[in-house]
Amino acid sequence: MAHPVQTRAEVLSRTAEGSYHRLVLRAPQAAPRVRPGHFATLACADSGRLLRRAFTIHRADPEAGTIELVIAERGEGTRELARTRVGDRLDLIAPLGTPFPLPDGPVSALLVAGGYGGAPMVALGEEIRRRGGQVGFILGAASADRLYGVEQARAITQDVLVVTEDGSAGLTGRVTDPLAQAIKAIDATVVHACGPMPVLRAVTATALDLGARCHTAVEEAMACGVGICMTCVLPVVGADGVSRFVRSCTDGPVFDGARVRWGDIGTVPPDLEGAAAMGGQS
């Protein structure tokens, strides 16, 4: 379990990085509990916006007592949070969710991210290296300004591929285009991915075809972030072989990609446990 805490976190810095904003928050009780893949929620100051906004944690520094979040402006709530000033205090709950599983020893891992899905990958890569493993990165986006974490990844390893759909940085194409070649190049036995659902689905299929495990951090809309509202459910096959709706915020956001029923997301599969009670409607 993540064992989250709620605190009034002071904004220490706000930096524009491409299309995103990086917030550094003072949260000394939460920072030591963070693992790569955890997320946090922030409350909007505007009382008319009741729902908290969820953000993947970029990194945490237990010694400094800080947590870093990457914000992409998507609406009025995220726009408000991206305009906070140094010295402001934000209502933070962190860490939340299930993080990426960490190896007990050395592994060869490929880390794949689309857009600001690169935010949690730097800390994950650093942790794998600390455990004696090797890592490679594929970071992709629609354009150069939507990439995240490229220089930080290059500080960890020389095996960094950058892909943009418009060709403004690195290779031209989609983040999944060089995936099979990259897995083979570093003999990856595990692939970690974060990004839009179509990317995660494609990454999972390729990884499994090549005999690698795949762990995926889903970007699912979360209204509450703590497992109450059930708006972020996904169809997932359990360890017992039974398919159920599970909550992205508490059972995830990191899932074994082989267990997620990617093609059934957004529907109620007829063989899903409890589907008959739901009326089998999509």
N, C-alpha and C positions, 0 to 999 in steps of 0.2 A: 504494500500500500504506500501511497505517496505521503500521507500524513501532512495535509496542507495546513497552513496557518493564514489567518486574515489579519492584515495590518494596514496602517496608513503609511505608505511608502513614499519617501521623499524623492523627487526627481533631481538627480545629480547632474545629468546632461541629456541633451536631445540633439541628435546629429542626423542631418539628411544624408542618406547614402543611396544614390541612384533614385529610384522611384519610391524608396522606403524611408522610414524614420527609425532610428535606434534610440531607445530610451534606456538609460542606466538608472536603476532605482535602488535606494537603500532599503534592504529588507533582511536584517541580520538573522532573524529567526528562520526565515524561509530558505535562504541561500544554501546552508549546509545540507538541506534535504533534497536538493535538485539533482536529477540524473538526466542524461541526454534523452530527449523525447518527451519529457514532461511539458506541460503547458501551464499558463496562468490566466486568470481573468481579472479584468479591470472594470470598475464601475464608472459610468459617465457622470460628470458633475451635473449635467442637466437632469433635473428630477423627472422630466417628461420621458426620458429614455430609461425605462425600468430594467431592461436586460443588460447584463454584463457582456463585455466583449472578450473573446478568448484569443490568446496569442501563444504560439510556441515559444518556449524559453530558448533564447540564443545561447546564453552561457550564464553560469553563476560562479561567483568567487566567494567561497566560505570565509576566507581570511578578511576580505574587505567588506563582507556582508552585503554584497550587491547582486542584483539580478538584471540581466539585459533582455529586452524584448524588441522584436522587429515588427513595426506596424506598417501595413499597407492600407492606404486610404480607400475604403470601399463605400462609405456612406457617411451620414452626419456624425454617427457615434465615433467611428475611427478617425474621422477628420478632427473632431474635437480633441481626442486623446493625442493625436499627432501634433497638436498645437499647444500642448502643455509647456510650461516654462520651468526653468531651473528654480527649485525651491518649492514648487507646487507639491501637494501631497495627494496621492491617488489611492483609492481603496483597492488593495491587491489581495487576491487569494492565490496561494502557490505553495508548493507545486501540486499539480493536479494530473490525473491520468496515469496510464501505464507506460513506462519508458521503454527504450530499445533494450533488448536483452544484451548483456555484456558477456564476452567470452571469459572462461576461466584461465585461458592461456593464449598463446599466439594463434592468430588466424590470418587469412588473407581475405580482406573485405573490400567490396566495391560500394561506394556511397553515391547514390543517384538522387538528384533534386531538381525540381522545376520551380523557377521563380524564387520567392522567398522561402520555399521549402528547404533552401540551403541553410537557413538559420540554425537548426539544431545539429547540422551535420559536422560542423567544425569541432564542437566539443566531443561529439561521438568519435570522430577520427582521432582526436588527441587521446581519448581514453583507450581506444584500441591499440594505439602505438605504445602507450604506457604499459600495456599488458604484453608487450613483445610482438604484437602483430604488425602487418603491413596493410596499407590502405591505398585505394585509388578513388578518384572523384570524377563524376560526370555532372557538370552543372549546366543547366540549360534554361532558356527563357525565350520569350517572343523577341526581345531586343536587349541590347547591352545594358540599358538602364534598369532592366528588370531582373538581372542576375543578382545573386547575393552570395557572398562568402568566397569569391574567387581567390583574392590575394591571401586570405587566411588559410584556405586550403593549400595554396602553393607553399605556404610556410611549413606545412606538415609533410608534404610529399611532392615529388616532381611528377607523379602520375595524376595529372589534372587535365581533363578534357573539358573545353568550353564549347557550347553549341547554342547558336541563336537562330531563330526561324528567319529573321531578315538578313542574316549575315553580318550584322554590325559588330560582332565579336566572335572570335574562334571559328569553328566550323559552321557551315550553313545547313540547317535542318532541324530535326527534333531531337530532344534529349535522349530518346530511345534508339536513335539510328546507330550509334557506335556501341550499343550496349553489349551485344554478343562478343564483339571483338575485344572489348575492354575486359570482360569477364575472363576470357581465355588468356589475355595478355598478362594478367597478374595471378592467374590460377585461383580466382576467387571462389571460396567455398560458401560465402554468405554475401547477400546483397541487402543493403539497407536503403530504403527509398522514402522520400517525402515529396508530395506534390499533388497536383490534381488527380482525381480518380482515374481518368483515362490513362495517365502516365503510370500510375501504380498498377493498373490492370496489365498493361503491356510489359512493365518491368517484371512483374510476377511470372507471367507466361514464359518470358525468355529465360529468366533465372532457373525456373523449374525444368525447362527443356534441357538446360546445360548442367543439371544436377546440383545446382546451388540452392541453399535455403534462401528465403526472402522474407524480410520483415518490413512492413509498410506502415508509415505514419499517415493516417487519412486526414484530409482537410474537409471535415464534415461540419456543417453549421451546428453550433451548440447554443441552445437558448439559456440553459442554466449552468452547465458545466459540472454538475455534481450528481447527475444520475436521476433527477426527479422528474423532469418533463417528458422524457422519452422521445424527443424530436430528432435525436441523432442516431437512431438505431440502424444497424446494418445486418443483413442475413449472413451468418457465420456458422460454419460446421464445427460443432464442439468436439472435444476429445473422445466423446462417446459415439461420434458419428451422426448425431442428431443436429439438424439445422435449426437455429433459433435466431430471433432478433436480439442483438446485444448492443449495449450503449457505447458509442465511440468515446464518450467522456470518461467513463469509469473502467470499462473493459479494454478500451483503447486509450489514446488514439493509435497506439502501435499494435498491429495485428500480424500474425503469421499469414503472409499473403496467400499461402496455399489453402487456407481455411475460409477466406472471404469469398462469397459468391458474387463476384464482380458483375456478372451479367444480369443478376437479379436485383441489384441495388435500385431502389425506387419502386419495387413491386412487392407483393406478398406471395411468394412461391407457394403452390398448393401443398407441397410436402413439408413446409415449415411447421415446427411445433406450434400449435395454437392457431394455425391458419383457418381452420374450420370455424372457430369462434369469431374470427375477424371477418368472416364472410368471403374470404379469398379474393378481396378486391385490391386492385393496384392503385 
